[in-house]
């Protein structure tokens, strides 16, 4: 199973990834962002991969560049509770030289589609340390909301950090999905201008844009309705004098 967009794809973790995972656990910035204090051996990483591959309450993916297949991160949907339609979430970006380019945000977006559209879950929760400001921005950009704070739970590099609990539920996801679709459409309209006759936005996830084009004696009306991330087109035509 692969989850793909234009720049990256997610694929299941493989045994062959163990050495790269081990190398990433030795990166000091990654260790700081994840609050990792333990040191691991290659054998421990290999055992961990084998265990998660047999665990039917989780899905583990690597994040790879589409153009080069370079592994730049990993993420997991774990502790899946089908009865309550909920799960936990974690993500680590491992190629620090590529941070700040939006790959983490795109990976989260792909995973949310998998969680809500494929697994049909209703809630996804994560925990992030307060010093990981870049990660928090990526989560919020994808619709996660702060739900609570565990104060000063981590002491690292001589300073304390809080642990922030964040979550996204299905209705949040649908609103964020509709908003992104609307923003993408308006960007397209800005690059391809037509006469707008009306524009309405609603937080319920509905977005209407109506424009008209004149061709001879006919006026062509086009209404675009964006609902829950899907775009619907309606076309009508009438005489100019009607």
Buried (B, 14 or more C-beta within 10 A) or exposed (E): EEBEEEEBBBBEBEEEBBEBBBEBBEBEEBBBBBBBEEEBEEEBBBEBBEEBEEEEEBBBBBBBBEEEEBBBBBBBBBEBEEEEBBBBBBBBBBBBEBBEEBBBEBBBBBBBBBBBEEBEBBBBBBBBBBBBEEBBEBBEBBBBEEEEEEEEBBEBEEEEBBBBBBBBBBEBBBBBBBBBBBEEBBEEBEEEEEEEEEBEBEEEBBBBBBBBEEEEEEBEBBBBBBBBBEBEEEEEEEEEEE
